[in-house]
Amino acid sequence: MYAWIWRQLPGSVWVKALLSLVLVLAVVFVLFQWVFPWAEPLLPFNDVTVNGGGNAG
């Protein structure tokens, strides 16, 4: 898949590398702006159970 994307990008190696970096940054931006906030309430990260009776010291 990555080889196909690399072949589809126009330009020399440096232009392809720059475009690849821009694509990766765009994907990360979309994930942090829309996908992760949408999925966060569906994940059980806030369902923490702490059993009492232990000694921390």
PDB file with one MODEL, atoms N, CA, C and O in Angstrom:
MODEL        1
ATOM      1  N   MET A   1       0.826  -1.177   0.000  1.00  0.00           N
ATOM      2  CA  MET A   1       0.000   0.000   0.000  1.00  0.00           C
ATOM      3  C   MET A   1       0.879   1.252   0.000  1.00  0.00           C
ATOM      4  O   MET A   1       0.626   2.189  -0.758  1.00  0.00           O
ATOM      5  N   TYR A   2       1.913   1.269   0.851  1.00  0.00           N
ATOM      6  CA  TYR A   2       2.765   2.456   0.917  1.00  0.00           C
ATOM      7  C   TYR A   2       3.556   2.646  -0.370  1.00  0.00           C
ATOM      8  O   TYR A   2       3.800   3.776  -0.792  1.00  0.00           O
ATOM      9  N   ALA A   3       3.953   1.552  -0.987  1.00  0.00           N
ATOM     10  CA  ALA A   3       4.656   1.655  -2.264  1.00  0.00           C
ATOM     11  C   ALA A   3       3.730   2.236  -3.330  1.00  0.00           C
ATOM     12  O   ALA A   3       4.166   3.028  -4.165  1.00  0.00           O
ATOM     13  N   TRP A   4       2.465   1.850  -3.306  1.00  0.00           N
ATOM     14  CA  TRP A   4       1.513   2.391  -4.277  1.00  0.00           C
ATOM     15  C   TRP A   4       1.339   3.893  -4.065  1.00  0.00           C
ATOM     16  O   TRP A   4       1.320   4.659  -5.028  1.00  0.00           O
ATOM     17  N   ILE A   5       1.211   4.321  -2.791  1.00  0.00           N
ATOM     18  CA  ILE A   5       1.080   5.752  -2.502  1.00  0.00           C
ATOM     19  C   ILE A   5       2.326   6.489  -2.979  1.00  0.00           C
ATOM     20  O   ILE A   5       2.225   7.558  -3.581  1.00  0.00           O
ATOM     21  N   TRP A   6       3.500   5.920  -2.711  1.00  0.00           N
ATOM     22  CA  TRP A   6       4.759   6.557  -3.113  1.00  0.00           C
ATOM     23  C   TRP A   6       4.826   6.718  -4.632  1.00  0.00           C
ATOM     24  O   TRP A   6       5.267   7.753  -5.130  1.00  0.00           O
ATOM     25  N   ARG A   7       4.391   5.704  -5.356  1.00  0.00           N
ATOM     26  CA  ARG A   7       4.426   5.785  -6.825  1.00  0.00           C
ATOM     27  C   ARG A   7       3.425   6.802  -7.362  1.00  0.00           C
ATOM     28  O   ARG A   7       3.655   7.385  -8.422  1.00  0.00           O
ATOM     29  N   GLN A   8       2.320   7.027  -6.655  1.00  0.00           N
ATOM     30  CA  GLN A   8       1.296   7.954  -7.127  1.00  0.00           C
ATOM     31  C   GLN A   8       1.653   9.415  -6.871  1.00  0.00           C
ATOM     32  O   GLN A   8       1.118  10.305  -7.532  1.00  0.00           O
ATOM     33  N   LEU A   9       2.547   9.670  -5.926  1.00  0.00           N
ATOM     34  CA  LEU A   9       2.923  11.052  -5.631  1.00  0.00           C
ATOM     35  C   LEU A   9       3.778  11.619  -6.759  1.00  0.00           C
ATOM     36  O   LEU A   9       4.653  10.929  -7.283  1.00  0.00           O
ATOM     37  N   PRO A  10       3.533  12.864  -7.133  1.00  0.00           N
ATOM     38  CA  PRO A  10       4.309  13.460  -8.219  1.00  0.00           C
ATOM     39  C   PRO A  10       5.637  14.020  -7.712  1.00  0.00           C
ATOM     40  O   PRO A  10       5.794  14.295  -6.522  1.00  0.00           O
ATOM     41  N   GLY A  11       6.581  14.182  -8.625  1.00  0.00           N
ATOM     42  CA  GLY A  11       7.813  14.887  -8.301  1.00  0.00           C
ATOM     43  C   GLY A  11       8.988  13.978  -8.017  1.00  0.00           C
ATOM     44  O   GLY A  11       8.926  12.759  -8.170  1.00  0.00           O
ATOM     45  N   SER A  12      10.067  14.626  -7.594  1.00  0.00           N
ATOM     46  CA  SER A  12      11.295  13.902  -7.280  1.00  0.00           C
ATOM     47  C   SER A  12      11.175  13.258  -5.899  1.00  0.00           C
ATOM     48  O   SER A  12      10.127  13.326  -5.256  1.00  0.00           O
ATOM     49  N   VAL A  13      12.251  12.643  -5.462  1.00  0.00           N
ATOM     50  CA  VAL A  13      12.253  11.962  -4.167  1.00  0.00           C
ATOM     51  C   VAL A  13      11.999  12.954  -3.036  1.00  0.00           C
ATOM     52  O   VAL A  13      11.254  12.652  -2.104  1.00  0.00           O
ATOM     53  N   TRP A  14      12.611  14.135  -3.112  1.00  0.00           N
ATOM     54  CA  TRP A  14      12.435  15.129  -2.051  1.00  0.00           C
ATOM     55  C   TRP A  14      11.010  15.664  -2.022  1.00  0.00           C
ATOM     56  O   TRP A  14      10.463  15.906  -0.946  1.00  0.00           O
ATOM     57  N   VAL A  15      10.415  15.849  -3.173  1.00  0.00           N
ATOM     58  CA  VAL A  15       9.020  16.316  -3.229  1.00  0.00           C
ATOM     59  C   VAL A  15       8.098  15.235  -2.681  1.00  0.00           C
ATOM     60  O   VAL A  15       7.162  15.533  -1.939  1.00  0.00           O
ATOM     61  N   LYS A  16       8.358  13.990  -3.042  1.00  0.00           N
ATOM     62  CA  LYS A  16       7.549  12.884  -2.527  1.00  0.00           C
ATOM     63  C   LYS A  16       7.686  12.766  -1.019  1.00  0.00           C
ATOM     64  O   LYS A  16       6.704  12.498  -0.327  1.00  0.00           O
ATOM     65  N   ALA A  17       8.891  12.962  -0.501  1.00  0.00           N
ATOM     66  CA  ALA A  17       9.097  12.888   0.947  1.00  0.00           C
ATOM     67  C   ALA A  17       8.333  14.007   1.649  1.00  0.00           C
ATOM     68  O   ALA A  17       7.714  13.775   2.688  1.00  0.00           O
ATOM     69  N   LEU A  18       8.370  15.198   1.100  1.00  0.00           N
ATOM     70  CA  LEU A  18       7.641  16.327   1.681  1.00  0.00           C
ATOM     71  C   LEU A  18       6.136  16.084   1.630  1.00  0.00           C
ATOM     72  O   LEU A  18       5.434  16.331   2.611  1.00  0.00           O
ATOM     73  N   LEU A  19       5.646  15.610   0.510  1.00  0.00           N
ATOM     74  CA  LEU A  19       4.219  15.314   0.394  1.00  0.00           C
ATOM     75  C   LEU A  19       3.804  14.188   1.338  1.00  0.00           C
ATOM     76  O   LEU A  19       2.706  14.220   1.894  1.00  0.00           O
ATOM     77  N   SER A  20       4.663  13.204   1.521  1.00  0.00           N
ATOM     78  CA  SER A  20       4.372  12.121   2.461  1.00  0.00           C
ATOM     79  C   SER A  20       4.267  12.659   3.880  1.00  0.00           C
ATOM     80  O   SER A  20       3.377  12.263   4.633  1.00  0.00           O
ATOM     81  N   LEU A  21       5.167  13.555   4.245  1.00  0.00           N
ATOM     82  CA  LEU A  21       5.123  14.162   5.563  1.00  0.00           C
ATOM     83  C   LEU A  21       3.840  14.958   5.758  1.00  0.00           C
ATOM     84  O   LEU A  21       3.216  14.884   6.816  1.00  0.00           O
ATOM     85  N   VAL A  22       3.451  15.706   4.757  1.00  0.00           N
ATOM     86  CA  VAL A  22       2.206  16.483   4.826  1.00  0.00           C
ATOM     87  C   VAL A  22       1.003  15.559   4.963  1.00  0.00           C
ATOM     88  O   VAL A  22       0.082  15.853   5.725  1.00  0.00           O
ATOM     89  N   LEU A  23       0.999  14.457   4.242  1.00  0.00           N
ATOM     90  CA  LEU A  23      -0.100  13.495   4.348  1.00  0.00           C
ATOM     91  C   LEU A  23      -0.179  12.880   5.743  1.00  0.00           C
ATOM     92  O   LEU A  23      -1.267  12.745   6.302  1.00  0.00           O
ATOM     93  N   VAL A  24       0.957  12.512   6.298  1.00  0.00           N
ATOM     94  CA  VAL A  24       0.976  11.938   7.647  1.00  0.00           C
ATOM     95  C   VAL A  24       0.472  12.947   8.663  1.00  0.00           C
ATOM     96  O   VAL A  24      -0.325  12.603   9.536  1.00  0.00           O
ATOM     97  N   LEU A  25       0.929  14.191   8.561  1.00  0.00           N
ATOM     98  CA  LEU A  25       0.471  15.226   9.477  1.00  0.00           C
ATOM     99  C   LEU A  25      -1.033  15.480   9.340  1.00  0.00           C
ATOM    100  O   LEU A  25      -1.713  15.732  10.335  1.00  0.00           O
ATOM    101  N   ALA A  26      -1.544  15.415   8.131  1.00  0.00           N
ATOM    102  CA  ALA A  26      -2.976  15.604   7.918  1.00  0.00           C
ATOM    103  C   ALA A  26      -3.779  14.468   8.553  1.00  0.00           C
ATOM    104  O   ALA A  26      -4.833  14.706   9.142  1.00  0.00           O
ATOM    105  N   VAL A  27      -3.293  13.258   8.436  1.00  0.00           N
ATOM    106  CA  VAL A  27      -3.984  12.115   9.046  1.00  0.00           C
ATOM    107  C   VAL A  27      -3.972  12.242  10.568  1.00  0.00           C
ATOM    108  O   VAL A  27      -4.993  12.009  11.216  1.00  0.00           O
ATOM    109  N   VAL A  28      -2.835  12.606  11.140  1.00  0.00           N
ATOM    110  CA  VAL A  28      -2.747  12.789  12.587  1.00  0.00           C
ATOM    111  C   VAL A  28      -3.683  13.907  13.041  1.00  0.00           C
ATOM    112  O   VAL A  28      -4.350  13.772  14.066  1.00  0.00           O
ATOM    113  N   PHE A  29      -3.740  14.992  12.303  1.00  0.00           N
ATOM    114  CA  PHE A  29      -4.634  16.099  12.635  1.00  0.00           C
ATOM    115  C   PHE A  29      -6.089  15.648  12.640  1.00  0.00           C
ATOM    116  O   PHE A  29      -6.832  15.957  13.572  1.00  0.00           O
ATOM    117  N   VAL A  30      -6.497  14.926  11.611  1.00  0.00           N
ATOM    118  CA  VAL A  30      -7.878  14.438  11.532  1.00  0.00           C
ATOM    119  C   VAL A  30      -8.178  13.498  12.689  1.00  0.00           C
ATOM    120  O   VAL A  30      -9.259  13.563  13.274  1.00  0.00           O
ATOM    121  N   LEU A  31      -7.237  12.627  13.027  1.00  0.00           N
ATOM    122  CA  LEU A  31      -7.457  11.717  14.141  1.00  0.00           C
ATOM    123  C   LEU A  31      -7.661  12.472  15.449  1.00  0.00           C
ATOM    124  O   LEU A  31      -8.594  12.174  16.195  1.00  0.00           O
ATOM    125  N   PHE A  32      -6.799  13.446  15.735  1.00  0.00           N
ATOM    126  CA  PHE A  32      -6.895  14.163  16.997  1.00  0.00           C
ATOM    127  C   PHE A  32      -8.075  15.122  17.030  1.00  0.00           C
ATOM    128  O   PHE A  32      -8.606  15.376  18.111  1.00  0.00           O
ATOM    129  N   GLN A  33      -8.503  15.660  15.916  1.00  0.00           N
ATOM    130  CA  GLN A  33      -9.596  16.625  15.910  1.00  0.00           C
ATOM    131  C   GLN A  33     -10.974  15.978  15.919  1.00  0.00           C
ATOM    132  O   GLN A  33     -11.883  16.486  16.575  1.00  0.00           O
ATOM    133  N   TRP A  34     -11.149  14.874  15.209  1.00  0.00           N
ATOM    134  CA  TRP A  34     -12.487  14.318  15.054  1.00  0.00           C
ATOM    135  C   TRP A  34     -12.617  12.868  15.486  1.00  0.00           C
ATOM    136  O   TRP A  34     -13.603  12.527  16.141  1.00  0.00           O
ATOM    137  N   VAL A  35     -11.688  12.013  15.159  1.00  0.00           N
ATOM    138  CA  VAL A  35     -11.860  10.584  15.427  1.00  0.00           C
ATOM    139  C   VAL A  35     -11.698  10.273  16.909  1.00  0.00           C
ATOM    140  O   VAL A  35     -12.568   9.624  17.489  1.00  0.00           O
ATOM    141  N   PHE A  36     -10.615  10.714  17.541  1.00  0.00           N
ATOM    142  CA  PHE A  36     -10.396  10.410  18.951  1.00  0.00           C
ATOM    143  C   PHE A  36     -11.459  11.032  19.854  1.00  0.00           C
ATOM    144  O   PHE A  36     -11.935  10.355  20.765  1.00  0.00           O
ATOM    145  N   PRO A  37     -11.855  12.299  19.644  1.00  0.00           N
ATOM    146  CA  PRO A  37     -12.943  12.829  20.492  1.00  0.00           C
ATOM    147  C   PRO A  37     -14.259  12.074  20.313  1.00  0.00           C
ATOM    148  O   PRO A  37     -15.021  11.921  21.268  1.00  0.00           O
ATOM    149  N   TRP A  38     -14.528  11.604  19.103  1.00  0.00           N
ATOM    150  CA  TRP A  38     -15.744  10.829  18.877  1.00  0.00           C
ATOM    151  C   TRP A  38     -15.673   9.484  19.591  1.00  0.00           C
ATOM    152  O   TRP A  38     -16.671   9.038  20.157  1.00  0.00           O
ATOM    153  N   ALA A  39     -14.511   8.828  19.577  1.00  0.00           N
ATOM    154  CA  ALA A  39     -14.371   7.488  20.137  1.00  0.00           C
ATOM    155  C   ALA A  39     -14.160   7.488  21.647  1.00  0.00           C
ATOM    156  O   ALA A  39     -14.390   6.463  22.289  1.00  0.00           O
ATOM    157  N   GLU A  40     -13.733   8.594  22.228  1.00  0.00           N
ATOM    158  CA  GLU A  40     -13.378   8.634  23.647  1.00  0.00           C
ATOM    159  C   GLU A  40     -14.518   8.214  24.574  1.00  0.00           C
ATOM    160  O   GLU A  40     -14.260   7.456  25.509  1.00  0.00           O
ATOM    161  N   PRO A  41     -15.749   8.653  24.377  1.00  0.00           N
ATOM    162  CA  PRO A  41     -16.820   8.195  25.285  1.00  0.00           C
ATOM    163  C   PRO A  41     -17.125   6.703  25.136  1.00  0.00           C
ATOM    164  O   PRO A  41     -17.704   6.103  26.041  1.00  0.00           O
ATOM    165  N   LEU A  42     -16.755   6.114  24.039  1.00  0.00           N
ATOM    166  CA  LEU A  42     -17.033   4.696  23.803  1.00  0.00           C
ATOM    167  C   LEU A  42     -15.996   3.776  24.434  1.00  0.00           C
ATOM    168  O   LEU A  42     -16.217   2.568  24.524  1.00  0.00           O
ATOM    169  N   LEU A  43     -14.862   4.335  24.874  1.00  0.00           N
ATOM    170  CA  LEU A  43     -13.782   3.530  25.432  1.00  0.00           C
ATOM    171  C   LEU A  43     -13.849   3.529  26.957  1.00  0.00           C
ATOM    172  O   LEU A  43     -14.262   4.522  27.557  1.00  0.00           O
ATOM    173  N   PRO A  44     -13.448   2.427  27.590  1.00  0.00           N
ATOM    174  CA  PRO A  44     -13.617   2.309  29.042  1.00  0.00           C
ATOM    175  C   PRO A  44     -12.457   2.864  29.867  1.00  0.00           C
ATOM    176  O   PRO A  44     -12.156   2.304  30.921  1.00  0.00           O
ATOM    177  N   PHE A  45     -11.803   3.919  29.444  1.00  0.00           N
ATOM    178  CA  PHE A  45     -10.645   4.429  30.173  1.00  0.00           C
ATOM    179  C   PHE A  45     -11.025   5.077  31.502  1.00  0.00           C
ATOM    180  O   PHE A  45     -10.201   5.116  32.417  1.00  0.00           O
ATOM    181  N   ASN A  46     -12.245   5.584  31.632  1.00  0.00           N
ATOM    182  CA  ASN A  46     -12.654   6.245  32.865  1.00  0.00           C
ATOM    183  C   ASN A  46     -13.307   5.286  33.855  1.00  0.00           C
ATOM    184  O   ASN A  46     -13.667   5.700  34.957  1.00  0.00           O
ATOM    185  N   ASP A  47     -13.469   4.025  33.492  1.00  0.00           N
ATOM    186  CA  ASP A  47     -14.064   3.029  34.382  1.00  0.00           C
ATOM    187  C   ASP A  47     -12.978   2.367  35.218  1.00  0.00           C
ATOM    188  O   ASP A  47     -12.615   1.213  34.993  1.00  0.00           O
ATOM    189  N   VAL A  48     -12.465   3.122  36.188  1.00  0.00           N
ATOM    190  CA  VAL A  48     -11.367   2.641  37.021  1.00  0.00           C
ATOM    191  C   VAL A  48     -11.929   2.163  38.345  1.00  0.00           C
ATOM    192  O   VAL A  48     -12.710   2.865  38.987  1.00  0.00           O
ATOM    193  N   THR A  49     -11.529   0.964  38.753  1.00  0.00           N
ATOM    194  CA  THR A  49     -11.928   0.424  40.038  1.00  0.00           C
ATOM    195  C   THR A  49     -10.694   0.280  40.900  1.00  0.00           C
ATOM    196  O   THR A  49      -9.726  -0.372  40.508  1.00  0.00           O
ATOM    197  N   VAL A  50     -10.725   0.894  42.086  1.00  0.00           N
ATOM    198  CA  VAL A  50      -9.628   0.780  43.033  1.00  0.00           C
ATOM    199  C   VAL A  50     -10.121   0.059  44.259  1.00  0.00           C
ATOM    200  O   VAL A  50     -11.048   0.516  44.927  1.00  0.00           O
ATOM    201  N   ASN A  51      -9.504  -1.068  44.558  1.00  0.00           N
ATOM    202  CA  ASN A  51      -9.905  -1.842  45.732  1.00  0.00           C
ATOM    203  C   ASN A  51      -9.257  -1.244  46.969  1.00  0.00           C
ATOM    204  O   ASN A  51      -8.062  -0.946  46.967  1.00  0.00           O
ATOM    205  N   GLY A  52     -10.041  -1.069  48.025  1.00  0.00           N
ATOM    206  CA  GLY A  52      -9.517  -0.525  49.272  1.00  0.00           C
ATOM    207  C   GLY A  52      -8.842  -1.611  50.100  1.00  0.00           C
ATOM    208  O   GLY A  52      -8.856  -2.787  49.738  1.00  0.00           O
ATOM    209  N   GLY A  53      -8.250  -1.195  51.220  1.00  0.00           N
ATOM    210  CA  GLY A  53      -7.641  -2.140  52.142  1.00  0.00           C
ATOM    211  C   GLY A  53      -6.151  -2.301  51.983  1.00  0.00           C
ATOM    212  O   GLY A  53      -5.509  -2.904  52.843  1.00  0.00           O
ATOM    213  N   GLY A  54      -5.589  -1.796  50.939  1.00  0.00           N
ATOM    214  CA  GLY A  54      -4.147  -1.910  50.743  1.00  0.00           C
ATOM    215  C   GLY A  54      -3.414  -0.786  51.435  1.00  0.00           C
ATOM    216  O   GLY A  54      -3.982   0.274  51.696  1.00  0.00           O
ATOM    217  N   ASN A  55      -2.158  -1.019  51.729  1.00  0.00           N
ATOM    218  CA  ASN A  55      -1.321   0.010  52.367  1.00  0.00           C
ATOM    219  C   ASN A  55      -0.331   0.519  51.336  1.00  0.00           C
ATOM    220  O   ASN A  55       0.480  -0.252  50.824  1.00  0.00           O
ATOM    221  N   ALA A  56      -0.387   1.817  51.023  1.00  0.00           N
ATOM    222  CA  ALA A  56       0.485   2.399  50.014  1.00  0.00           C
ATOM    223  C   ALA A  56       1.891   2.600  50.522  1.00  0.00           C
ATOM    224  O   ALA A  56       2.801   2.775  49.713  1.00  0.00           O
ATOM    225  N   GLY A  57       2.114   2.586  51.815  1.00  0.00           N
ATOM    226  CA  GLY A  57       3.423   2.883  52.364  1.00  0.00           C
ATOM    227  C   GLY A  57       4.161   1.733  52.847  1.00  0.00           C
ATOM    228  O   GLY A  57       5.283   1.879  53.331  1.00  0.00           O
TER     229      GLY A  57
ENDMDL
END
